[in-house]
């Protein structure tokens, strides 16, 4: 199983923030939720199907109730469409229940959990942790096991304080010398793992 952790310091942490006139909220004002949406599409969608070997972890630190951890995996029962990812996130956020991890929809869970706790939990489960960083080891040369976690941030990057604490358990890898969008980064990592048959 390959895991992606997407961190956003400003993404909205309630379903209400994604609602608006006629039920359509402003994704830019909701903490650049548009970036999260494109990243989810790159993680799961193929030309004629879905990836079943990917788990997406969204960690949102925006208002009004941070932090929120959304865990997603495509299942046969999950009604998912590229055109409606924003509404899917909104439904999941609305299903949050204080003090517990809730299955909001098939394969989709929500809980209050910090970025550091999400990464450490996956590490303790036996996964190798990789942080996407332009100065890291070239992904084409890096040794990557099947049980891996790839950590990336939105346009503002990852939290510096937490990154310092992750140095002991994480390795930095790079997809190249250029800066890419989060969604493009996920697509490139997926492609590399596909080529390796991981």
C-alpha positions in Angstrom: 0.0 0.0 0.0 1.3 3.4 -0.9 0.3 6.4 1.3 0.3 10.1 0.6 0.1 12.7 3.3 -1.0 16.1 2.1 -0.6 19.0 4.6 -2.4 22.3 4.4 -2.0 25.0 7.0 -5.1 26.9 5.9 -7.5 24.3 4.5 -11.0 24.6 6.1 -11.7 22.1 9.0 -15.5 22.2 8.8 -18.1 21.3 6.2 -19.8 24.7 6.7 -16.7 26.5 5.3 -17.1 24.6 2.1 -20.8 25.6 1.8 -22.1 28.9 0.4 -24.8 30.2 -1.8 -26.7 27.3 -3.3 -24.3 25.0 -1.5 -21.3 26.0 -3.5 -18.5 27.4 -1.3 -15.5 29.4 -2.5 -12.6 26.8 -2.7 -10.0 29.6 -2.6 -11.4 31.2 0.5 -11.7 27.7 2.1 -7.9 27.6 2.4 -7.0 26.7 -1.1 -9.1 23.5 -1.0 -8.7 23.5 -4.8 -5.1 22.2 -4.3 -6.3 19.4 -2.1 -9.0 18.4 -4.7 -6.5 18.2 -7.5 -4.1 16.2 -5.4 -6.8 13.7 -4.6 -7.6 13.3 -8.3 -3.9 12.6 -9.0 -3.7 10.1 -6.2 -6.8 8.0 -7.2 -7.9 8.5 -10.7 -6.7 6.6 -13.8 -8.0 7.1 -17.3 -10.5 4.2 -17.0 -10.6 3.4 -13.3 -9.2 4.0 -9.8 -6.2 3.1 -7.9 -7.0 0.6 -5.1 -3.5 0.5 -3.7 -3.4 4.2 -2.5 -4.4 5.8 0.8 -4.7 9.5 0.9 -4.2 11.4 4.2 -5.3 15.0 4.3 -4.2 17.0 7.3 -5.9 20.4 7.5 -4.8 23.1 10.0 -7.2 25.9 8.9 -10.1 27.3 10.8 -12.4 26.8 12.6 -11.5 23.5 14.3 -7.9 22.3 13.5 -6.4 19.9 13.2 -8.4 17.5 11.1 -7.1 14.2 9.5 -9.1 12.8 6.6 -8.1 9.3 5.5 -9.4 8.2 2.1 -9.2 5.0 0.0 -11.3 4.1 -3.0 -13.7 1.2 -2.4 -16.4 -0.3 -4.6 -19.1 1.3 -2.4 -17.6 4.8 -2.5 -19.4 7.2 -4.9 -16.5 9.3 -6.2 -16.3 11.6 -9.2 -13.7 14.1 -10.3 -16.4 16.7 -10.6 -17.5 16.3 -7.1 -14.4 15.9 -4.9 -15.1 19.2 -3.1 -18.6 18.0 -2.1 -17.1 14.7 -1.0 -14.6 16.5 1.4 -17.5 18.6 2.7 -19.6 15.5 3.5 -16.6 13.9 5.3 -16.0 17.1 7.4 -19.7 17.3 8.4 -19.5 13.7 9.7 -16.7 14.5 12.2 -17.6 13.4 15.8 -15.5 14.7 18.7 -13.2 12.3 20.4 -13.3 9.4 17.8 -12.3 8.3 14.4 -15.5 8.2 12.3 -16.1 6.4 9.0 -17.9 9.2 7.2 -18.3 7.3 3.9 -17.0 3.9 2.7 -13.2 4.0 2.9 -13.2 7.6 4.2 -12.5 8.4 7.9 -12.2 11.6 9.8 -10.7 12.4 13.2 -8.9 15.2 15.1 -5.2 14.3 14.8 -2.0 16.4 14.3 0.3 16.2 11.3 3.1 14.7 13.5 0.8 12.1 15.0 -0.4 11.0 11.5 3.2 10.6 10.2 4.4 8.8 13.4 1.4 6.5 13.4 2.2 5.3 9.9 5.9 4.9 10.7 5.0 2.8 13.8 2.9 0.6 11.4 6.0 -0.3 9.6 6.0 2.1 6.7 9.0 3.9 5.3 8.6 7.7 5.4 9.6 9.9 2.5 9.4 13.7 2.5 9.2 15.3 -1.0 12.0 17.9 -1.1 13.8 19.4 -4.1 17.1 18.9 -2.3 16.5 15.2 -1.4 17.8 12.1 -3.1 16.6 11.5 -6.7 13.5 9.3 -6.6 14.9 7.4 -9.6 17.9 6.3 -7.5 16.2 5.9 -4.1 15.3 2.5 -2.7 11.6 2.5 -2.1 9.8 -0.4 -0.3 6.2 -1.4 -1.0 4.9 0.0 2.3 5.8 3.7 1.8 4.5 7.1 2.8 5.1 10.2 0.8 4.7 13.5 2.6 4.0 16.8 0.8 2.5 20.2 1.4 0.4 22.8 -0.3 1.8 26.0 -1.9 3.1 27.1 1.6 4.9 23.8 2.2 5.3 21.7 5.4 5.4 22.9 9.0 9.1 23.6 9.9 8.8 22.8 13.6 7.3 19.3 12.8 9.8 18.7 10.0 12.7 19.1 12.4 11.2 16.4 14.7 10.7 14.0 11.7 14.4 14.0 10.7 15.1 10.8 12.6 12.4 8.8 10.9 12.1 10.3 7.4 14.2 10.5 4.3 14.0 13.3 1.8 13.5 12.5 -1.9 13.2 14.7 -4.9 11.3 14.3 -8.2 13.6 16.7 -9.9 15.2 20.2 -9.9 11.9 22.1 -10.6 9.1 23.0 -8.2 5.9 21.2 -9.1 2.3 21.5 -8.0 1.3 19.1 -5.2 -1.0 17.2 -7.7 1.8 16.9 -10.2 4.1 15.6 -7.6 1.7 12.8 -6.6 1.3 11.9 -10.3 5.0 11.6 -10.8 5.5 9.5 -7.6 2.6 7.2 -8.7 4.2 6.9 -12.2 7.6 6.0 -10.7 6.1 3.3 -8.4 4.0 1.9 -11.3 7.1 1.6 -13.4 8.8 -0.3 -10.6 5.8 -2.6 -10.1 5.5 -1.5 -6.5 
